[in-house]
C-alpha cells in the first residue's frame, strides 16, 4: 500500500459521477455503501454504545461504539451496487457518516478501530480481511504539520506536495483507523507520562466519515460491524493533537527495497515540517519481512518502531510505539527508513509473487487462491497489487507543544 492512492480515494469517490442507482444512494441508514453516506443522508445510528474501563488515564471515560451491519458478498460473488471502489480486486468499499455515540465537546486521549461479527467475535478470526478503515472528522479543518511529499532538500514544494497537502485538508482531519498490516494498537493522542497535556479536540457538533475497505474470503455472505473504541475527557484539554500517515516512498511511490539474502534499508527523501509543535507518538507499519521503521528529525534518529513477530517468523503481530515527545519547528525535516530482512523471516515474501505475502496482524483467513500467497494464515493476501513491500509511519502531532516537549525531555 502507498499513501497517495490511499489519500485520494475518498475525494475521488466524492467527485465521482452518479452511476446507475447505486453509488450515490448508499445502502441503508447513513450510507452503508455509497456517497449518500457523506452527501445528504443522516448519520448512521450506532447498533450499540457501551462503556468500558479506561486504560490510559484513571477517571477518564471510555466508550465502544458499534455500527452496522455492513453486508458483504461472498468471495467470488458479484459485489452489489452501492459500494465504492475497493483497493483490492476482490474487496468491497463503503463510505459512512458517523456522529451519535462519539463524544462531543471533548478531548480524545486515544482510540482504535475494530471489526466484529454479529456475536462480538473478531471478524479477522472469521475469514475477513481489513485493507483499511479510516475515519475523518469532516467538520474539523487543520493544516498539515508535515508535507506529505518529500523533497531532496527538505524545503516545501509548491508542486504536487502542496496540492496533496491541500487535498488532505479538504477531507477534514484524520481520526482513528486501522491499516492493512498491524495497526491494532491504541492511537495515542496524549501521553500523561511525558507531562504534556494534549488530545484530539472534538467540537460540539462535529460529524465524521469513514472509508472502509474489506475482503470477505468466505464463500458465503457475511454481516460485519465496525467498532470504535475511544478514551476521552469532557471539554477541551491541553494542546490539540492530530495525525497523519507518511509513506517512505513519498508521492512518487518509490518501491521499498527487499533482498532474500539479508537485511536492506530504504530511506525516504526529506519531508518538510510546516508548523511548530511536538510529535506525541509514532508507530511504524510494515509488511512481513520487515524489521523496523526508523524516524529521524534533521538526520538525527529519534524513534525506532520495531516489528514484533508472532507465532512464526513470517507474521508480524504488532509494532512498538514511540511515546517520548519530539520537538519540531517549521523548517525542520523528517526522514524515515524501512528495514527489511527476508533471510531472517523465511516464508515472508515481503511482497513477492503471491500478493501481499504474509501481512502482519491479520493471521486467520479462509483459504483462497493467489499464487505463492495461497492458503491460510502466513500466506499472502492472495494476488493483490503485485505484493509490494511497504513502510509507513503513523504520526500524532500536538500543535504548539514544542516548548513543552523540550522541557519534558
N, C-alpha and C positions, 0 to 999 in steps of 0.2 A: 504494500500500500504506500502511495506517495501522497503528500499533503495537498498538492494543487487540485487534483480532481476531487479530493475529499472536501475541500473548502468550497469549490464551485458548484458541486452537485445541488445543494439546496437552492441556490439562486437560479441555476439552470432550470430547476423544476418550477420555481415560482414564475419564471418567464415563459414557460412552455405554452404553446397554443393549445386550445381546447381540443381534446381527442375523444370523439365518439362516446360521450356519455359516461366516461369513467374517471379520468384523471381529475377533473375539476369537481366532480360530485363528492368524492371521498366515499368511505364505506361506513355509514352509521354515524352516531353521535361524535362530534369533534373531528371527523375526518380520519377514520381508522385506515384510510388508504391514500387519499389524494390531496390535491391542493386545497380542496374545500376545508381541510383541517386548519389552514392558515388564513384563507380569504373567505370571510363572510359567515362561517358557521360559529356556533358557540363552542367554547372549550369542552373537552370530554369530561364527563363526570367520573371521578375515580370509582373503581369497583370496590375498594376498601381503603380505609386510612386507620392505621394503628400506631400506638405509642410504644416506643422501645426505651430501654435503659441507655443513658448517654455513655459514650465510650471515650470522648475526647476531653470533656470538662464536667466535673460534678456540678449538678444543679442546672445544666443546660437541658434543652428539650430535644428529643429525637423522634422522628416520625418516619414510618414506612408507608408510602403511597403506592397503590397498585392500580394500573389502568389496563383495560382490555374487555373482552378477549380480542386479540389480533388473530384473525383466522388465516391459517397458512395452508396452501395446497400441498399435496404430496410431492415428493421429489421430482418425479417425472411427469406430473400433471401440468396442464396448461395453467399459467398464472392468471388470476382473474383480472378484469379491468378494474381500474380504480387504484391500483398500486402504482407507485412511482418507479422509475427505472432503478434496478439494483446494480451494484458494482460487481456482483457475482452473476455469472451466466445462468445459474440455477436458483438465484435468490429472489426475494420479494422485498420491495422497499415501501415504506409508509411515512407519511407526514402527519403529525398530530399536534393539536393545540391543547395545552395544559394550563390550568390556573388553580382550581379548587384543590385543596389538600396541601399545596405548597405554602409554607409560611409567607406572610407579607408584613411589610414594615419590620424587617428582621435582619439579622446578620448570620449567615450560614458559616459554621466553623469547618464543616467537612461533609462529604457525601459520596454516594456511589450508586450506579445504575445496575440493575439486575434483570433477569428474565426467568419467569416461573411457569410451571404447568398449572392447571386449574387447582390441583390439590396442594399447591405450595412448594412442590419439589423443584429443584434446579432444572431448568429446561436443557441446560448443557449436558446433563446426565441422561437425557432422553432423546438424543439424536438431533438436536437443534444447534445450529452454529450462529454466533453473532459476528457479522462482519463489522458493524459498528452500530452503536446507539448514541447519538449526540443530542444534547439539549441546549437550547439557547434562550436567554432572557431577551425576548424580542422587543421589550419596552425599554430596556437599559442600553444606552449607547455609550460606548467607551472607545477611546483612541488606542491604537496599538502601541504597546510599550516597546516592542521589538519588531523590526521589519520581518515579514515572512519570507522575503527573498534576500539571500546574502549577496555580498559584493566582494571583489578582490581586496579592496582597501578598507572595508568596514564603514564606508560613508553611505548615507541613504541614497538610493537611486530614484530618479524621477520617472523611470520607465515602468516595467512590469511590476516591480516591487511596490511602487506607490499605488498602482491600480489595485493590486491584490489586497493591500492594506485597507484601502477604502471599501472594497467589496466586503471584506470581513466585518467592517463596522456596520454595513447595511443589514447584515443578518441579525444584529443585536450582539449580545455578549455571551460567549461560550460559557456554559454551566457544566454540571457533572455529566459524565458519559463513560462509555466503555468502548475500547477498540477491539481489533480482531485477534490480539495476541494474549495479553496478560494484564489488562488494566482493571483488575478486580479489587484493588485496594481503595480505601477511602481517599478521595481527593482532599488534600489538606489546605484550607484557606487561612487557618490561624494556628499558630504553634505557641501555646502558653509558656512552654519551657524556655523559649527564646526571649521572653519578655516583651515581644511585640504584639500588641492587640490589633488584630486585623480580621477580615472576613468578607465574604461576598454579600454586599448590601443589596437587599431586595426592597423595592418600593411598595407603597400601599395598594397599588392596582396593577402590578406587573403581570404580563402574560408570557408564556413560554411556548416554544415549539420544539418538537422532537423529530429528528431524522433517523429512521430506524431501518436497518438493512439486515435481513436474516435469511438463513438457509435451513429448510426442513429436509433432512436426509432420510426421513421415514417415507415409506411408500404411501401411507395414509395421511389424510389431512389432520392438522392439529390446531388446537386453540392455545395460545400462549399469552402471558400477562407481563407487561413491563413494570418494574418496580423502581422507585426512587427512595433511597434511604438517606435522610439528611439530618444533621445535628445543628441546632441553631439557638440563638438567644433573641429575645424580643428587642426591638429598637435597633438603631444604627450604632455599632461599636467600633471604635478604632479606625484604622485605615481600610479603604475599600480595596479588596483583593479580587483579581480575576485572572483567567488563564488563557493559554494559547498552546497549540501544538506546532512544533517545528520539526522539519524533516532534514536529515543530514544532506539529502540530495538537493534541497532547495527547490526553487521554482523551475530550475532546468531539469529536475528529476534525474540527476546523475545517479547511476546504479551503485549499489553497495558492493564492495569487493568481497569475494569469498574464495577460499582455496582449500581443496580436500587434503592438502599436505600439512596444514598447520595454520597458526594464527595470522590474521591480516587485518589491517586497520583502514578505515575510510574517514577522512576528516573533511568537514564542511568548509566552505568559504566563510566569510565573516558577516554575521547578522548584526546590523546596526541597532544599538539601543536608542530608543526615541524619547525616553522620559526618565526622570529621576525617581528612584524608589528602591525596593528590595525584592529579590526573589525569595519567597517564603518557603516554597517546596518545589522539588523537581523529581520526576521519575521517568526512567527510560522505557522504551518499548523496542523489542527485538523479536525476530523470528528464531525458531530453534536453530542451534548452532552458534547463536550469539553469546558472547561472554559478558560484555559490559557496554554501557554508554557513558561517555565522559564529557562533562560540560566545563568549558573554560571561559573566563572573562579576561579580555586583553591578554590572551595566551597563557594565563595562569589557571591551572587546574583547580576547580572549586567543588566539583561534585562527581562522584563515580557511582553510577547506578548499576549494581551487579545483578546478573541473571542468576536466579535460584532454580535449579533443576529439581524435578520431582522424582517419580518412581524410576524413571530411566534417564539416561544421559542425553536423550533427544527430545524431551518435553520440558519446556520452561513452566515452572509452577508459579513464578512471580518475579518481581524486580524489587531490589532495595530502593528505598526512597530517601532523598537528601532533605533534611529538615533544618540545617543550620542556615540562618538568613544570610543573604549575599547582597551587599550594597552595590547598586549600579547607578550611573549617571548618564544623562544624554551625552552621546559622543563615544561612550564605550562600545565594544563589540563583543559578541558571543560566538564561540565556535563549539562544535560537537564532533565527537569521534565515536564511530561504531566499531566495535571489536568483535570479529567472528573467528571461531576456531572449529572447523568441521572435523578435524582429526580428533579433537578431544570429545566430540559429540557425534560419534558414528551413527548413521541412520537418519540424521537430520540434514536433509539436503541443503538447508539454508536457502531454500528456494531452487531446487533442482528441477528436473523434468516433470516431477509428479505434482506440480501445483505448489501450493503454499507449504510445502513439506514440513509437517510437524509443528504447527502453531503451538505456542505455549498457552497454558491456561484453559484450553478447551479440548479436553482429552477424550471425552467419551462421545463418539459419533457413530451413527449407524453405518454399516458397510456401504461403500459407494465405489464407483469406478473413477479412475483418474490417473492412469499411468503408474509411475513409481510411488505416487501418493495414495495408492489404493489401499482400502482396508480401514480397520478401526484404530482408534487410539493414536498411536505415534505416527501413523501415516500422514498424508498431506491433506490439505483442503482441496479435494480432487480436481486437478487440471485447471486451476484458476489463475488467469492472468500471467501464465508463464512462471509463477512462483518466485518472483523477485524477492531477495532479502530486503529488509528494511531496517532503518534506525531512526528513532524519533525521541524527542523529549516533550513531556507534558509539564509545562512550567506555570506556576502560580506567582503572580507579581502583585505586590502591595504598593499602590501609587503613593509617593511622598514619604515612604517609610525608610528611606536610605539612611538618614542620620540615626534613627532608632536601631537600624541593623548594625551600623558602625559601633554604636555604644554597646549593643549586645555582644558583639564579637570581642 
